[in-house]
Amino acid sequence: MTRRRARTSLLPSRIPVVERKAGRQDGVLFAAADCQGRPAAFTLQAGATGYRELVGPRLAELFKAYATDAAARRGCTEPTLPG
């Protein structure tokens, strides 16, 4: 079985995603994990019209579920999530 390598998401340059750090800025949430000794970032942006209003109150919960699942499927450590 071939494992896919985790990759850092491409974000607008104004979002400072720092390796092995988690945070949130301008509607973008980012988490960090270690995947086979390499840093990885998982991101979620709720910017689509109406989407932020729809999931707004549960965005942190949704992101935690996504980042935790994505890290587990890629064989990464448990992600560090934004506080």
ChimeraX attribute file (.defattr): number of C-alpha atoms within 10 A of each C-alpha:
attribute: neighborCount
match mode: 1-to-1
recipient: residues
	/A:1	3
	/A:2	4
	/A:3	8
	/A:4	9
	/A:5	13
	/A:6	21
	/A:7	12
	/A:8	14
	/A:9	13
	/A:10	10
	/A:11	13
	/A:12	9
	/A:13	7
	/A:14	8
	/A:15	16
	/A:16	13
	/A:17	25
	/A:18	14
	/A:19	15
	/A:20	15
	/A:21	18
	/A:22	20
	/A:23	18
	/A:24	19
	/A:25	12
	/A:26	10
	/A:27	14
	/A:28	16
	/A:29	22
	/A:30	27
	/A:31	27
	/A:32	27
	/A:33	25
	/A:34	19
	/A:35	20
	/A:36	13
	/A:37	9
	/A:38	13
	/A:39	17
	/A:40	24
	/A:41	25
	/A:42	24
	/A:43	20
	/A:44	20
	/A:45	17
	/A:46	17
	/A:47	12
	/A:48	8
	/A:49	8
	/A:50	10
	/A:51	12
	/A:52	15
	/A:53	13
	/A:54	11
	/A:55	13
	/A:56	14
	/A:57	10
	/A:58	11
	/A:59	19
	/A:60	17
	/A:61	11
	/A:62	13
	/A:63	20
	/A:64	19
	/A:65	11
	/A:66	15
	/A:67	23
	/A:68	19
	/A:69	14
	/A:70	16
	/A:71	22
	/A:72	14
	/A:73	12
	/A:74	14
	/A:75	15
	/A:76	22
	/A:77	16
	/A:78	17
	/A:79	25
	/A:80	20
	/A:81	20
	/A:82	15
	/A:83	7
